[in-house]
């Protein structure tokens, strides 16, 4: 089956560059041996720069959720307490993952459309001093809210808790300084700001993260998603097969091509370019009478959520752009279904012309409705 060509302006997967597609379509490589291991380790070294860490990095085969699952399940034991930030759909998912491991979850909530507050975690820890960990989403894609993980990390560091960050939609598009911000474990995905196809979940672990993982050898939380298993292969099989599974070699080659481009452009320059695109989009949305859901001071540089015209279910906007203009945007999730729409501009391929094309299509919808 051949799918119609569409411009992807959703919160992932994203359109990828031609050289990334070319790498993805390269002849399949053996997933072991000195040559492959060298290539793989060089790719991990690039990812360390993007994470902002000197710790360990792994490439897990699967979606970003497998990385989240691995971090939470590896660091905590059934019955332990975790504070989970919730201000959107994916904060709720973090809670579900934690509950799946039998953890005692203490929600730390903010309204949808507002960022989590570090002070609320401070207060929660005062009431729950036995909490072992904090978990938060960096970019909550259901609302396009960026949560203050640096400030939350300061709270976690003061109290000696483990701090896990879901950076699935932010790594490569928002600043990430894992070591400086006191983050112990981070999980991401390749199909968003990193500009590669779906299929891999980069995971980073700090020294303190390993200390948390190693303190209880009897978690009984599976094998594939146990980060100790991944560390064992990285160390004991590191000269020829540094992972416990058949690695998705073509995905790694595609990721490497996208990372080469990111680092050649410069991380800070890439982030600035995303911010410029976000401001251009937000100005255009206001011109066509579809204002952003968040104020500019809460702007996410790689994703924008907006209101549709009064009385119009936003699913109609999503369908119109897909059917009439072959532009794929996303609708609202959960409590925001049919109330907002979401435009992803997290692909490294997005240009000012793409932003203008989306705005023109939205203006045409407004004129027809």
N, C-alpha and C positions, 0 to 999 in steps of 0.2 A: 504494500500500500504506500502510495506517495502522498504526503501531506502538502496542503497548499502553503506557499511561502507567506509568512507573516513577520512583521516587525515586532520583536518581543520587547515590550515595555512593562514587564511584570517584575515582581520582587524575586526573580529567579525561577527557572534557569534563564540565562541571559544570552544574547547574541555574542558569538565569539569571533575573534579575528581569523583571517584566512590562514595565517601560519599556525594557529592553534588547531584549526580543523585539519590542516595538512599533517600535523604531528599526530593527531588522533587517528588519521587514516594511514599511518605508516605501517609497514610490515610488523606483525606481532613479534615481540622480543621474548626470549626466555626470561623468567622472573628471578633468575639466580645467576651466580657467576661473578667474577671480578669486574668485568666491564659494566654490567648492569648495576651492581652494588655501588660502584663509583658514581654512576649517573644519579642513582637514587639518593645517595648521601649528599651530593651536591645540591639536589633539589630541596632536601631537608634544611641545608644550611641557608638557602634562600628564604625558606619559610620562617626560619628563626629571625631573620631581619624584619619580616613583616609582622610577626608576633611581638617583636621587641623583647626577646628572651635569649638567655644563654642556656636555658634548660633543654630538656629532651623534646623532640617533635616526632610524631608518628603519622603515617598516612594510613588511615583505616579505610577499607573498602566498604562503601555503603554511603548512605545519606548523612547529612549533618547530625541526624538524630542518633546514629550509632555512636558518634563521638560523645554526644551528651550522655547517652546511656553508659558509656564506658567510664567517663569521668565521675559521674555520681555513684555508679555501682562499685567502682574500684576504691573510692576514697572513704566510703561510709559502710557501716554494717547495719543489718536489720535491727530495728529498735532504736537507733540513734536519731537525734533531733536535728533538723535542718530548717533554716529560715529561707523561704522562697519569695522573691519579689514578684508581685503579680500586678500588672497594669495593662494586660492585654492577653490575646489568645495564646501567645507562646510562653508567657509566664505561667498560664494555666497548664500548659503542656509540661513545663519543668516540674510542676507539682505532681502531675500524673506519673512522670518518670520516677520521681522520688518515692511516691506511694507504691509504685510497682516493686521497689526494693524493700518494702516494709519499713520505710523511714517514717518517723513522726514529723509531720510537716507543720510548721508555723507560718501561715501566710503573712507577708508584709505588703499591704495593699496601697495602691494609689488609683485614682479614677482613670478609666480609659481616656487617653488624650493628655495625661499629665505624667511627668517623670516620677520614678521612685525617689524617695528622700533618704539620704544617708542617716538623718536624725531618727527616722522611724526604725531603721535597723539597730541603731544605738539603743533606742527605747525597748525594742523587742529583746535584745540581748540582756538588758537589765532584768526583764521579766523571765527570761529563759537562759540563765547563765550556763546551763548544761548543753546548750546547742553546740554542735560540733562544726557546723558549716553554714555558709551563706551561698545562695545561688541567685543569679540575676541574668536577665537578657540584656545584651548591650543595645541592639537596635530591635525594638518591638515592631515587627513589620505589620501587625494588624492596625497600628495607629500611626506609624512613622515617628514614634517617640524614641529619642536616644536617652538611655538611662545613665546616670552619673557613676559609672563603675569605678572611676578613680577615687571619688569621695567614699563610696561604699567600701572600696579596698582599704582605705585608711581606717575605717571602723573595724573591719575584719582583722587587720594587722594589730590594732590596739588590744583586741580581745583574744587574739590567738586562735581564731577560727579558720577553717579552710574556706577559701573563696573560689567558687567556680563561676565562670562567665560563658554564657552562650553567645558566641560571636559568629554564628552561622551567617548572618546577613550583613555583618559589619567589617570583617577582616579584609583589609585591602581597600576599604572605602572610607573608614573612619580611623582616626588615630588609635593605635593600640600599643601600649607600653607595659606589657605584662609584668616584667620584673619591677619596674619603677612604681607601678600602681599596686603592688602587693597581691597580684592575682596568682593563684596556685595552679589552677587547671583551666584550660580554654579549649573549646571545641568549635570548629567552623566547618565550612563546606566549600567545594571548589566552584559551584555553578552560579555564584553570585558575584560579589565584588572582585574575586580573584580572576574572573573572566575565562573560566574553563568549563568543559562539559560536566554534568553531574556524574557522581560515582565515587568520589573520595571525600573523606572527612579528616582534615588536618587536626591533630590534637597536640597540645603543648602541656608539659608538666614541669613545674618548678621543683627545686630541691625540697621545699616545704611540702609540696604536693606529694612527693614520694614518701616523705616521712609519715604523712597521713595515710597513704596507701599501705605502707609496710607495718603500721602499728598493730594490725589485726590480720593474721595470716589465715583466718578461718571464716572469711565472709560468705563462702558458698554462693557466689553471685555469677556463676557461669564461667566460661573459658574464653570464648572469642572476644568478649568485651572486657576481659580482665587485663588492665594495662600492665600488670606484672608479667603476663604471658608475652606481651609485645616487647617489654624490656628484656626478657630472657633471650628472645631470638635476636634482638638488636645487639646484645652483648656476646652471647655464646655462639651465635651463628653469623656474627657481624661481618665476617670476611667474605661471605658468599650468598647468604640468604637471610637478611636482617629483618624478617617479619614472619609471622606464623602461618600465613595463608598464601595462596597464589595471588600475587600482586597484579592489579589491573594495569599492566605495563603501558598500554596505549593512553590510558587516562593520565598516568604520571608524565608521559612525554608531552601530552597536551598542556598539562599544568606547568611543566617546565618552560614551554614556549611562552605562556602567559606571564609567568614570573620574570622571565628574561626581559620582556617588554616593560613590565611594571618597574623593575629595578633600574632599567636603562632610562626611563622617564624620570624616575625619582619618586619616592613615596610621597613626599610633601607636595611635589608638583601635581601628582595624581589627585591628592586630596583637594588641592585648590581648584583643580579643574572640575571636580565633582561639585564643589560649593558654587562655582560660577554657573554651572548648569542648573542647579537647584534654584538659585535666585532668578534665573531667566524663566524657568517654568512657573515659579510662584507669581511672578509679575504677569505672565501671560494668563494664568488662571484667573487672576483678579480682573483682568481686562474683559474676559468672556463671561464674567458673572458666576464663576465656580470657585469660590475662595478656598484656600488651603484650610485643612482641618486644624492645623497647629499654627500658632503665631511664629513669626520669623525667628524669634529668639530661641525657639525650640526646634528649629529646622533640622531635618535629617538630610545630609548632602546627597544621599543615594536613593531616596525614596520619598515620594510626596503623596499624602492623602488629602483628598479634596471633597467638598460638598458638591452635589449636583444642583440643578435648578429646583426651586421649591415645588414639592408635589410630584417629582419625577423619581421613580425608583432607579437607583444608579445602575442596576443590572441592565437597564435599557441603554445606557451610555456605553457600557462595556460591549454589549452586543452590536451596537451601531458601529463603533470603531472597528470591531473585528470583521463585520460583514461588509461594510462599505469602504473602509480604508485599509483593511488587512493590518491593522495595528492592534496588538493584543495588550490590553491593560487589565487590571484586576479589580474585582469588586470588594466590598467590605466583608469582614469576617465576624462571626459571632454576633455580638450586640450591635455591630455597625453594618450588618448586611443590609444592602439596598439603601443605606443612608450616606455612604461615601464610596468613592472609587480610589484606587491606588495606582500610581504611575511609578514604575521602577526606572531609574536612570543610573543603575549601578554597573551596567556593562561598560568596560573600557572603550567600547565601540561607539557609545552614544555621543552625538555631536550637537552643537547648537541648532543645526538644520533639523535634526530629529525632534528636538524640543519644539521648534516652530511648527513642524508638521503635525504634532499631536495637538498643539493649541489650535491650529487651523481646523482640524477635524472636530474638536470640541465646539468651536465657534459655529461650525456648520450644523452640528447637532442642535445647538441652542436655537439657531435660526429656524430649523425645521420643526422643533417641538412646540 
